[in-house]
């Protein structure tokens, strides 16, 4: 086996390892497969215009293109962040002022009544895999509708509501809980589910505790416990506004 053959095998294994490490959800697998299809298309173009491409070069082309795509994607995001252009500024899921008022009104009501709630705002990462198994709503967010979903007597109160572009897309969604061992034992399933979804997506989730009425927010794998309505509004402004 030549040095070139070893290089080809190492790069190919590195490509597979990179996919396994970076891929956490079905959505991410789908995106990487789309990237692979693009890589294949580029390679076919190369073959068409350069007929003397040998088999080793053909074997190595796709993994290299795939790795370059993954690396470039990450580097572009880092560069944009350094320039002050956040990913959220490239996304259209900004909250209108009246929607923020309705949301805060509902959260305040649920908190005061100590009614547990789990409310997730979809950002760049698609939540379709969770929406598919939930109860479809498809209505503009308003305080009465949002609050009523979480009343203990309703069949959907245990799951999460997912909001996309000011619309309540679904209710009764369930997330995989975090597997972290440093989470305080007194935190219930809602908090663990909120952290779990924030670890596999860039969504923002609001939690209302049914024991204390406290409001918490989970985003990017981080949980901010017992925050005020003013702090919640700041989170919304920071993560969901253009």
Secondary structure, DSSP 8 states (H G I E B T S, - for coil): --HHHHHHHHHHHHHHHHHHHH--SHHHHHHHHHHHHHHHHHHHHHHHH-TT--HHHHHHHHHHHHHHHHHHHHHHHHHHHHTT--GGGG-S----HHHHHHHHHHHHHHHHHT--EEEEE--SS--HHHHTTSEEEEEE--HHHHHHHTSTTSTTTTSEEEEETTEEEEEEE-------S-S-TT--HHHHHHHHHHHHSS-EEEEE-TTT--EEEEETTEEEEEE-HHHHHHHHHHHH--
